[in-house]
Amino acid sequence: MNTTEIRTALVTGADRGLGYCIVKELLAHGWRVFAGKYLEDYSLLDELAETNPELYPVKLDAKSGDDMKKVRDIIDAKVGKLDLIVSNAAIMGGDHTDDISSTTPLDTDTLAMFFQTNSYAAPLLVDTMLPLLRKSDYRRLFFTSSEISSVRLMRRTGGMRYAMTKTALNLGVRMIFNTLRPEGFTFRLYQPGWMKRMSADKSLAVHGIVDPADSAREAVRQILEDRIDEDRLVLVDYMGRELSY
Ligand SMILES: NC(=O)c1ccc[n+]([C@@H]2O[C@H](COP(=O)([O-])OP(=O)(O)OC[C@H]3O[C@@H](n4cnc5c(N)ncnc54)[C@H](OP(=O)(O)O)[C@@H]3O)[C@@H](O)[C@H]2O)c1
């Protein structure tokens, strides 16, 4: 079979949770998937690869431009083009070192790491993969955002670090959109819902209301569906509702 016949995706933060479930969903739709591995103690991707020959787990720290270049070279050698990026990796959580007026001081070192991972990794990844993306006629870019990225909707006081990084992600995506939409690139900005976190044995946390597998099914539905309004950059949630951002 000609290796360019199957569509090819790269998914970051794929060891578990939404990223892992998006990988599974794309495989089920017949895609070839390069899946970013980051966590040493998670083997879900390797186990999945045993029964899915079109799954290629690749080491990818979303903060690392060197990792991205290595992954680009791997995809280039294997396929020669890239149809879809799913930029999903993120650090979440807060420990009150990002709350104004808390007893602990604001932690600027951690802030920098959050921004590198949650905000700047997306444009870095797109820029690094651009030569391969330009060889595709599909050219679709998906970014996992959040409802807490919305300046208009924000009602919380705590967890400022994570929230700010997702707002910055949205702005980065807007600027990528401004640059690449004229070349035919299409964009998906996704709010996955409050998801249950996934452990190394695939069990799900009690907290959360959305199973990451359900959110991934909707994410991939939105990825695969062509829109009539591709010239608008919209934030859409796991129920298909457009959100303000
Ligand atoms: N969970 C929710 O309720 C929720 C709500 C709104 C939006 N989101 C967004 O949805 C996406 C997936 O969330 P999830 O619940 O599936 O989270 P998750 O289970 O924590 O999955 C995210 C993965 O990215 C990894 N990661 C962290 N830093 C990375 C790096 N530098 N390079 C590569 N991977 C890295 C995480 O590893 P570690 O575990 O080591 O951090 C984790 O494996 C994220 O973008 C998140 O911000 C989640």
The ligand as a Tripos MOL2 file, in Angstrom:
@<TRIPOS>MOLECULE
LIG
   48    52     1     0     0
SMALL
NO_CHARGES

@<TRIPOS>ATOM
      1 N1         -9.3250   17.7210   32.6400 N.am      1 LIG1
      2 C1        -10.1680   18.7190   32.4660 C.2       1 LIG1
      3 O1        -11.1830   18.8240   33.1410 O.2       1 LIG1
      4 C2         -9.8930   19.7670   31.4120 C.ar      1 LIG1
      5 C3        -10.7690   20.8310   31.2630 C.ar      1 LIG1
      6 C4        -10.5290   21.7880   30.2720 C.ar      1 LIG1
      7 C5         -9.4190   21.6400   29.4420 C.ar      1 LIG1
      8 N2         -8.5710   20.5780   29.6290 N.ar      1 LIG1
      9 C6         -7.4330   20.4430   28.7290 C.3       1 LIG1
     10 O2         -7.5540   19.1930   28.0820 O.3       1 LIG1
     11 C7         -6.2540   18.6780   27.7770 C.3       1 LIG1
     12 C8         -6.1110   17.2660   28.2850 C.3       1 LIG1
     13 O3         -6.5110   17.2100   29.6350 O.3       1 LIG1
     14 P1         -6.5220   15.8130   30.4320 P.3       1 LIG1
     15 O4         -7.5650   15.8860   31.4640 O.co2     1 LIG1
     16 O5         -6.4930   14.7100   29.4730 O.co2     1 LIG1
     17 O6         -5.1300   16.0040   31.1830 O.3       1 LIG1
     18 P2         -4.0170   14.9420   31.5300 P.3       1 LIG1
     19 O7         -4.6140   13.6430   31.8420 O.co2     1 LIG1
     20 O8         -3.1250   15.5980   32.5360 O.co2     1 LIG1
     21 O9         -3.2770   14.8390   30.1170 O.3       1 LIG1
     22 C9         -2.3870   15.8250   29.6610 C.3       1 LIG1
     23 C10        -1.0910   15.1450   29.3840 C.3       1 LIG1
     24 O10        -0.0970   16.0950   28.9450 O.3       1 LIG1
     25 C11         1.0690   15.7800   29.6640 C.3       1 LIG1
     26 N3          2.0710   16.8270   29.6910 N.ar      1 LIG1
     27 C12         2.3520   17.7360   30.6540 C.ar      1 LIG1
     28 N4          3.4290   18.4560   30.3100 N.ar      1 LIG1
     29 C13         3.8300   17.9800   29.1040 C.ar      1 LIG1
     30 C14         4.8860   18.3030   28.2440 C.ar      1 LIG1
     31 N5          5.7830   19.2760   28.5350 N.pl3     1 LIG1
     32 N6          5.0270   17.6240   27.0930 N.ar      1 LIG1
     33 C15         4.1640   16.6430   26.7710 C.ar      1 LIG1
     34 N7          3.1550   16.2620   27.5560 N.ar      1 LIG1
     35 C16         2.9840   16.9410   28.7120 C.ar      1 LIG1
     36 C17         0.5570   15.4570   31.0330 C.3       1 LIG1
     37 O11         1.5630   14.8820   31.8440 O.3       1 LIG1
     38 P3          1.5180   15.1470   33.4410 P.3       1 LIG1
     39 O12         0.4490   14.2910   33.9690 O.co2     1 LIG1
     40 O13         2.8890   14.7910   33.9060 O.co2     1 LIG1
     41 O14         1.2560   16.6040   33.6510 O.co2     1 LIG1
     42 C18        -0.5580   14.5140   30.6740 C.3       1 LIG1
     43 O15        -0.0860   13.2280   30.3960 O.3       1 LIG1
     44 C19        -5.2610   19.6670   28.3740 C.3       1 LIG1
     45 O16        -4.8560   20.5960   27.3850 O.3       1 LIG1
     46 C20        -6.0850   20.3990   29.4180 C.3       1 LIG1
     47 O17        -5.5930   21.6870   29.6950 O.3       1 LIG1
     48 C21        -8.7810   19.6500   30.5810 C.ar      1 LIG1
@<TRIPOS>BOND
     1     1     2 1
     2     2     3 2
     3     2     4 1
     4     4     5 ar
     5     4    48 ar
     6     5     6 ar
     7     6     7 ar
     8     7     8 ar
     9     8     9 1
    10     8    48 ar
    11     9    10 1
    12     9    46 1
    13    10    11 1
    14    11    12 1
    15    11    44 1
    16    12    13 1
    17    13    14 1
    18    14    15 2
    19    14    16 1
    20    14    17 1
    21    17    18 1
    22    18    19 2
    23    18    20 1
    24    18    21 1
    25    21    22 1
    26    22    23 1
    27    23    24 1
    28    23    42 1
    29    24    25 1
    30    25    26 1
    31    25    36 1
    32    26    27 ar
    33    26    35 ar
    34    27    28 ar
    35    28    29 ar
    36    29    30 ar
    37    29    35 ar
    38    30    31 1
    39    30    32 ar
    40    32    33 ar
    41    33    34 ar
    42    34    35 ar
    43    36    37 1
    44    36    42 1
    45    37    38 1
    46    38    39 2
    47    38    40 1
    48    38    41 1
    49    42    43 1
    50    44    45 1
    51    44    46 1
    52    46    47 1
@<TRIPOS>SUBSTRUCTURE
     1 LIG1         1 GROUP 0 **** ****
